[in-house]
C-alpha cells in the first residue's frame, strides 16, 4: 500500500513560487501594463521566497533580481495556478499532481499549456501522479488538514457525469469536499474558488461581503451563507464592488485572490476605495505576516489576479 498523499496548505513554507512571463498581445488589453504589475509582484515575492519565472523561447523579460530565476520553457500564457503542476508529498518524497487541462472549458486553448505541468515536473525530476479529472489549480482550495473547497459551477461543468467528489478525495488525499455555488460576473473560469473563498486555517474561511450597489451582491451573500452552513467560521473582507476595465467591461475583481508568500500576504488592489480596507482586514487576519497591496488592475483585465499567476512549490516537511 502506498503512503498517504499530503498536499500542504498555501500557508505552509514554500521552496519556490512558479510564474510565467506574459507575451501574447492578443490575450491582453494592456500587455505592457500587465508586465509592469507582474514584475513588481515577482520582485515582492522574491523578497522571501525564490521565484521560478518561465519565459517562452524568443521572448525577452527584464532582469528582476537575484531571487527570480528564468527558466526557458514553452507555454501559452501566464496563468500558472491553472496550468502548472500542483505539488504534494508522498512518503516524504515530492510528487506533482497533473490533471487534464482543457483551456477553461475550451474558451482559451493555447499551445504549450496542456502539458506544462508535466514539463515542470520533469524539470524538477519529480514523480508525476496523473489524473483524468479536468481541473485547474484555481478551482480548488485546500486547508492541509483533510478538507478541500471547490465550486459546482466550475468542476461539475468541466466533468459531466463524473463523481467529482470521489475523484477529488482520491487525487488530493482529502476526507471532505466542501461544494459551493456561484461565480463573479464575467469570470471566464466559471467560478474558481480562489476568487470566492480561501481557507484562513482549518475550519475558518475568508470571503467577501458585498458593498452598496455591488454587481455581485446576491452571489456574495449566498456564498457567505453556504460557508456558514458548511460549519466554517467566516471572516469577511470587503468586495471591491464594480471594477470596470479599459474596454468598459465589468471585471471579476476579488480580494480573495491574494498570494501567501513566505512571511507575506500580497493583496491585489484595483484603484478603488475598498483597497485600503481589504489590506487592513487581511493584516488583522494574518498578524504574523507582512501584508501589503500591490496594483493588479492590468493583470485583472487579462482575466485574473495574483493567485491566478502563481503556483507555490511547498518546502520539504
Secondary structure, 3 states (H helix, E strand, C coil): CCCCEECCCCCCCEEEEEEECCCCHHHCCCHHHHHHHHHHHHHHHHCCCCEEEEECCCCCCCCCCCCEEEEECCCCCCCHHHHCCEEEEECCEEEEEEEECCHHHHCCCCCCCCCHHHHHHHHHCCEEEEEEEECCHHHCEECCCCEEEEEHHHHHHHCCCCCHHHHHHHHHCCCEEEEECCCCCCCCCCCCHHHCEEEEECCEEEEEECCCCCCCHHHHHHHHHHHHHCCCEEEEEECCCCCECCCCCECCCCHHHCECCCCEEEEEECCCCHHHHHHHHHHHHCCCCEEEEEECHHHHHCCCCCHHHCEEEECCC
